[in-house]
Amino acid sequence: MSTEESTNYYQKDELTLKQILIFLYSGKWFFIVIMMLTAFSTYSYIKTITPIFEANIQYRVPSEIIVSKINKARFDDNSLIKESSRKLSAQEIFEMFSHHIFSSSFREKVFREKGYMKRVGFNESQDLSDIYSFVNGVKIDKSSSSSTSSYLYFRGANPSILSNFLNDLILEANKATFKDLKQIEANLIETQVKVLSTEINRREKIEKDKINLKIDQLKTHLSVAKKAKMNDMELEKISVVFENLPVNIHEKDFLYNASEVSSTFPLWYLFGEDFINLEIEQLISINDPTNSKILSLKAAVESINSFDINLGGFEVVDITWSILPRSPEEPKKKLILAVLMSLSFLLSIFIWYVLAIFRSKK
């Protein structure tokens, strides 16, 4: 084949833009019908798909102001409770809050207490697995979350329920975290009160043992006074310097050793039977033996018990609340329609081209 013949051959097989446009124009009604059928079918199919909405919410570590408020509200007297000097960090508070959010049992509790059983259409005998399946639909977006923030999303058919449940979940977690902080303080106080009460009881026992020991010694002298018939209370005897029975008590191991009367004259001779009886009665009447240290310990217990941590009225973490989603995440109606319309147009061109080939052969 010569060069000239080859050129003529290719020129005959070439399609010009004009020819393509004429070809497309000739099949315009065919294309329109196919695309209309495709659009109608696609729209009918999309209408049968249940739309899926997505609600989201985000919370972050508390600000320094919030952390300061929480720490200031706690018990702060290191002399009474040593652990009270330790301040809670923002990360600790954030983790306490997150613990509730990701607890399935906590989510179930919120679901029941906030009336979502009725909203979702569950009955009281509903299988627990159905409830957990619903509440565990709250997921964390790992790509948007970090150690200092969490981004949660919840997908479903009812946008109002999705958004409200996320907000209720966060709100109840806020209350539960405050409750946890109060419980931490209550545990510290309870532990310290037990320690102080034990010390008070120990010291009171020592004081009671001292009194009992004095009573026993006084009874010994009383016995002698009765036998000697020492009932008179002469002024010259009372004027003699008298010291109470000295008692050597080792408080650590509670060893009691009564020493001998160190005065020149024995007690029964100095005061006589009546005075010793009176002294014994006074000692027996002491129901609450005390000293300055015991009083100090009781004052500490009263001070600790009177403390009441004042928390509430603010958000324990930084929250971006969920708003009602306006448009569904699925299905992507416009995208589905655009893709199917494009495919149907290309398919209609192919069919029209095949029909044109058969027509040309005839």
C-alpha positions as CSV (number, residue, x, y, z in Angstrom):
1,M,0.0,0.0,0.0
2,S,1.4,3.4,-1.0
3,T,1.7,6.3,1.5
4,E,-1.1,8.2,-0.3
5,E,-3.5,5.2,-0.1
6,S,-2.7,4.7,3.6
7,T,-3.5,8.4,4.3
8,N,-6.8,8.1,2.5
9,Y,-7.7,5.0,4.4
10,Y,-7.1,6.5,7.8
11,Q,-9.0,9.7,6.8
12,K,-12.0,7.6,5.9
13,D,-11.9,5.8,9.3
14,E,-11.5,9.0,11.4
15,L,-14.5,10.3,13.3
16,T,-14.8,14.0,13.5
17,L,-16.4,15.9,16.4
18,K,-19.2,16.9,14.2
19,Q,-20.0,13.2,13.4
20,I,-19.9,12.4,17.2
21,L,-22.3,15.2,18.0
22,I,-24.6,14.2,15.2
23,F,-24.6,10.6,16.5
24,L,-25.4,11.7,20.0
25,Y,-28.1,14.1,18.8
26,S,-29.8,11.4,16.8
27,G,-30.2,9.3,20.0
28,K,-31.2,12.1,22.3
29,W,-34.7,10.7,23.0
30,F,-33.3,7.3,23.6
31,F,-30.8,8.7,26.1
32,I,-33.4,10.8,27.8
33,V,-35.8,7.8,28.3
34,I,-33.0,5.6,29.6
35,M,-31.8,8.3,32.1
36,M,-35.3,9.0,33.2
37,L,-35.9,5.4,33.9
38,T,-32.6,5.2,35.7
39,A,-33.5,8.3,37.8
40,F,-36.9,7.0,38.7
41,S,-35.5,3.5,39.6
42,T,-32.7,5.1,41.7
43,Y,-35.1,7.4,43.5
44,S,-37.4,4.5,44.3
45,Y,-34.5,2.4,45.6
46,I,-33.2,5.3,47.7
47,K,-36.6,5.8,49.3
48,T,-36.6,2.2,50.5
49,I,-33.2,2.7,52.3
50,T,-33.5,3.7,56.0
51,P,-31.5,6.9,56.4
52,I,-28.7,6.7,58.9
53,F,-27.9,9.8,61.0
54,E,-24.7,10.5,63.0
55,A,-24.6,12.5,66.2
56,N,-21.3,13.4,67.8
57,I,-19.9,14.9,70.9
58,Q,-16.5,15.8,72.2
59,Y,-14.9,16.3,75.6
60,R,-11.4,17.4,76.7
61,V,-9.3,17.5,79.8
62,P,-10.5,20.2,82.2
63,S,-9.0,23.6,82.2
64,E,-6.7,24.8,85.0
65,I,-9.6,26.9,86.5
66,I,-11.8,23.7,86.8
67,V,-8.9,21.7,88.3
68,S,-8.3,24.6,90.8
69,K,-12.0,24.7,91.8
70,I,-12.0,20.9,92.5
71,N,-8.8,20.9,94.5
72,K,-9.9,24.0,96.5
73,A,-13.2,22.3,97.4
74,R,-11.4,19.2,98.8
75,F,-10.3,18.8,102.4
76,D,-7.1,20.8,102.9
77,D,-5.5,20.3,106.3
78,N,-2.3,18.3,106.1
79,S,-2.0,18.3,109.9
80,L,-5.2,16.3,110.2
81,I,-5.1,14.2,106.9
82,K,-1.7,13.9,105.3
83,E,-3.2,12.7,101.9
84,S,-5.2,15.9,101.6
85,S,-2.1,17.8,100.5
86,R,-2.0,15.8,97.2
87,K,-3.7,17.7,94.4
88,L,-5.6,16.0,91.6
89,S,-4.3,16.6,88.1
90,A,-6.3,17.4,85.0
91,Q,-5.4,14.0,83.5
92,E,-6.6,12.1,86.5
93,I,-10.0,13.9,86.4
94,F,-10.2,13.3,82.7
95,E,-9.6,9.5,83.2
96,M,-12.2,9.3,86.0
97,F,-14.7,10.9,83.6
98,S,-13.8,8.6,80.7
99,H,-14.1,5.5,82.9
100,H,-17.9,6.2,83.2
101,I,-18.3,7.0,79.5
102,F,-16.8,3.7,78.3
103,S,-18.5,1.5,80.9
104,S,-21.3,-0.6,79.4
105,S,-23.1,-0.9,82.8
106,F,-23.0,2.9,83.2
107,R,-24.4,3.4,79.7
108,E,-27.2,0.8,80.5
109,K,-28.0,2.7,83.7
110,V,-28.4,6.0,81.8
111,F,-30.4,4.2,79.1
112,R,-32.9,3.0,81.7
113,E,-33.0,6.0,84.0
114,K,-33.5,8.5,81.2
115,G,-36.5,6.6,79.7
116,Y,-34.8,5.4,76.5
117,M,-36.5,2.0,76.9
118,K,-39.8,3.6,75.8
119,R,-38.3,5.9,73.3
120,V,-36.5,3.1,71.4
121,G,-39.5,0.9,71.7
122,F,-38.1,-1.7,74.1
123,N,-40.3,-3.4,76.8
124,E,-39.3,-4.2,80.3
125,S,-38.7,-7.8,79.5
126,Q,-36.3,-6.8,76.6
127,D,-33.3,-9.0,76.2
128,L,-30.3,-7.4,77.9
129,S,-28.2,-8.1,74.8
130,D,-30.5,-5.8,72.8
131,I,-29.9,-3.0,75.2
132,Y,-26.2,-3.4,75.3
133,S,-26.2,-3.6,71.5
134,F,-27.9,-0.2,71.4
135,V,-25.8,1.6,74.1
136,N,-22.5,0.2,72.8
137,G,-23.3,1.9,69.5
138,V,-21.6,4.9,70.9
139,K,-18.1,4.7,69.4
140,I,-14.9,6.6,69.8
141,D,-13.4,8.2,66.7
142,K,-9.7,7.3,67.2
143,S,-8.5,9.5,64.4
144,S,-10.0,12.6,66.2
145,S,-9.2,11.5,69.8
146,S,-6.1,11.6,71.9
147,S,-4.9,11.2,75.5
148,T,-6.4,14.6,76.3
149,S,-9.7,14.5,74.3
150,S,-12.3,12.1,73.1
151,Y,-14.5,12.4,70.1
152,L,-17.6,10.2,70.2
153,Y,-20.2,9.4,67.5
154,F,-23.4,7.5,67.5
155,R,-25.2,6.3,64.4
156,G,-28.9,5.3,64.0
157,A,-32.2,6.1,62.4
158,N,-33.5,8.6,64.9
159,P,-31.4,11.7,65.1
160,S,-33.2,13.1,68.2
161,I,-32.5,9.9,70.2
162,L,-28.9,9.8,69.1
163,S,-28.1,13.4,70.1
164,N,-30.1,13.3,73.3
165,F,-28.5,10.0,74.5
166,L,-25.0,11.4,73.9
167,N,-25.8,14.5,75.9
168,D,-27.5,12.5,78.7
169,L,-24.5,10.2,78.8
170,I,-22.0,13.0,79.2
171,L,-24.3,14.8,81.7
172,E,-24.6,11.7,84.0
173,A,-20.9,11.0,83.7
174,N,-20.3,14.6,84.9
175,K,-22.5,13.9,88.0
176,A,-20.9,10.5,88.6
177,T,-17.4,12.1,88.5
178,F,-18.4,14.6,91.1
179,K,-19.8,11.7,93.2
180,D,-16.5,9.9,92.8
181,L,-14.5,12.9,94.0
182,K,-16.8,13.2,97.0
183,Q,-16.3,9.5,97.7
184,I,-12.6,9.9,97.6
185,E,-12.8,12.6,100.3
186,A,-15.3,10.6,102.3
187,N,-12.9,7.6,102.3
188,L,-10.0,9.8,103.5
189,I,-12.1,11.3,106.2
190,E,-13.5,7.9,107.3
191,T,-10.0,6.4,107.5
192,Q,-8.6,9.2,109.5
193,V,-11.5,9.3,111.8
194,K,-11.0,5.6,112.5
195,V,-7.3,6.2,113.3
196,L,-8.1,9.2,115.6
197,S,-11.0,7.3,117.3
198,T,-8.7,4.3,118.0
199,E,-6.1,6.7,119.6
200,I,-8.8,8.4,121.7
201,N,-10.1,5.0,122.9
202,R,-6.5,4.0,123.8
203,R,-5.9,7.1,125.8
204,E,-9.2,6.9,127.5
205,K,-8.5,3.4,128.5
206,I,-5.2,4.5,130.0
207,E,-7.0,7.2,132.0
208,K,-9.6,4.8,133.2
209,D,-6.9,2.3,134.3
210,K,-5.2,5.1,136.2
211,I,-8.5,5.9,138.0
212,N,-9.2,2.3,138.7
213,L,-5.7,1.9,140.1
214,K,-6.2,4.9,142.4
215,I,-9.5,3.6,143.6
216,D,-7.9,0.2,144.5
217,Q,-5.2,2.0,146.4
218,L,-7.7,4.2,148.1
219,K,-9.8,1.2,149.1
220,T,-6.7,-0.3,150.8
221,H,-6.2,2.9,152.8
222,L,-9.9,3.0,153.5
223,S,-9.7,-0.5,155.0
224,V,-6.9,0.6,157.4
225,A,-8.8,3.8,158.3
226,K,-11.8,1.8,159.2
227,K,-9.8,-0.5,161.5
228,A,-8.1,2.5,163.1
229,K,-11.4,4.4,163.3
230,M,-9.9,7.5,161.6
231,N,-13.0,9.5,160.9
232,D,-11.9,13.0,162.2
233,M,-10.8,15.7,159.7
234,E,-8.6,17.9,161.8
235,L,-7.3,21.1,160.2
236,E,-3.7,20.4,161.1
237,K,-3.9,17.1,159.2
238,I,-5.5,18.6,156.1
239,S,-2.8,21.3,156.0
240,V,-0.2,18.7,155.5
241,V,0.9,18.6,151.9
242,F,-0.8,15.7,150.2
243,E,0.0,14.3,146.9
244,N,-2.3,11.9,145.1
245,L,-1.0,8.4,144.9
246,P,1.9,8.5,142.4
247,V,1.3,6.0,139.6
248,N,4.0,4.9,137.2
249,I,2.3,3.9,133.9
250,H,4.1,2.9,130.8
251,E,1.5,3.9,128.1
252,K,3.2,2.0,125.3
253,D,2.8,-1.5,126.7
254,F,0.2,-0.7,129.4
255,L,2.3,-2.0,132.3
256,Y,1.0,-0.6,135.6
257,N,3.1,-0.5,138.8
258,A,1.8,1.2,141.9
259,S,4.5,2.8,144.0
260,E,4.4,3.2,147.7
261,V,3.0,6.3,149.3
262,S,5.9,8.7,149.5
263,S,4.4,11.1,152.1
264,T,5.6,11.1,155.7
265,F,2.2,10.2,157.0
266,P,0.0,7.5,155.4
267,L,-3.1,8.6,153.6
268,W,-5.5,6.9,156.0
269,Y,-3.9,8.9,158.9
270,L,-3.9,12.2,157.1
271,F,-7.6,12.3,155.9
272,G,-9.5,9.5,157.5
273,E,-12.3,7.3,156.4
274,D,-14.9,9.9,155.4
275,F,-12.5,11.8,153.1
276,I,-11.2,8.6,151.4
277,N,-14.9,7.4,150.8
278,L,-15.6,10.8,149.3
279,E,-12.5,10.6,147.0
280,I,-13.5,7.1,145.9
281,E,-17.0,8.2,145.1
282,Q,-15.7,11.1,143.0
283,L,-13.4,8.8,141.1
284,I,-16.1,6.3,140.4
285,S,-18.4,9.0,139.1
286,I,-16.0,10.0,136.4
287,N,-17.6,8.4,133.3
288,D,-15.5,10.2,130.7
289,P,-11.9,10.4,131.8
290,T,-10.0,12.9,129.6
291,N,-6.9,15.1,129.3
292,S,-5.7,17.8,127.0
293,K,-4.5,15.4,124.4
294,I,-7.8,13.5,124.3
295,L,-9.7,16.8,124.0
296,S,-7.5,17.8,121.1
297,L,-8.1,14.5,119.3
298,K,-11.9,14.8,119.8
299,A,-11.8,18.3,118.4
300,A,-9.9,17.0,115.3
301,V,-12.5,14.3,114.8
302,E,-15.3,16.8,115.1
303,S,-13.5,19.2,112.6
304,I,-13.0,16.4,110.1
305,N,-16.6,15.1,110.4
306,S,-18.1,18.6,109.9
307,F,-16.3,18.9,106.5
308,D,-18.6,18.6,103.5
309,I,-17.0,18.9,100.0
310,N,-18.9,21.4,97.9
311,L,-18.9,20.4,94.3
312,G,-21.3,20.9,91.4
313,G,-22.7,23.5,89.2
314,F,-20.0,23.3,86.6
315,E,-18.7,20.8,84.0
316,V,-15.9,18.7,85.3
317,V,-14.4,18.5,81.8
318,D,-14.5,20.7,78.7
319,I,-17.5,19.6,76.7
320,T,-18.7,20.4,73.2
321,W,-22.3,19.2,73.4
322,S,-24.1,17.3,70.7
323,I,-26.5,19.1,68.4
324,L,-29.3,17.5,66.3
325,P,-28.0,16.2,63.0
326,R,-29.9,17.7,60.1
327,S,-28.8,15.4,57.2
328,P,-28.2,11.7,57.1
329,E,-24.8,10.2,56.7
330,E,-26.2,7.3,54.7
331,P,-27.3,6.9,52.1
332,K,-25.5,9.5,50.1
333,K,-28.4,10.2,47.8
334,K,-26.8,12.8,45.6
335,L,-23.7,10.7,45.1
336,I,-25.7,7.6,44.3
337,L,-27.9,9.4,41.9
338,A,-24.9,11.1,40.1
339,V,-23.0,7.8,39.8
340,L,-26.0,5.8,38.4
341,M,-27.0,8.6,36.0
342,S,-23.4,8.8,34.7
343,L,-23.3,5.0,34.2
344,S,-26.7,4.9,32.6
345,F,-25.7,7.6,30.1
346,L,-22.6,5.7,29.2
347,L,-24.6,2.5,28.9
348,S,-27.2,4.2,26.7
349,I,-24.5,5.5,24.4
350,F,-23.1,2.0,24.0
351,I,-26.6,0.5,23.3
352,W,-27.4,3.2,20.8
353,Y,-24.0,2.6,19.1
354,V,-24.7,-1.1,18.9
355,L,-28.2,-0.4,17.4
356,A,-26.6,2.0,14.9
357,I,-24.2,-0.8,13.8
358,F,-27.0,-3.2,13.1
359,R,-29.0,-0.6,11.3
360,S,-26.1,0.3,9.0
361,K,-25.6,-3.4,8.1
362,K,-29.2,-3.7,7.0
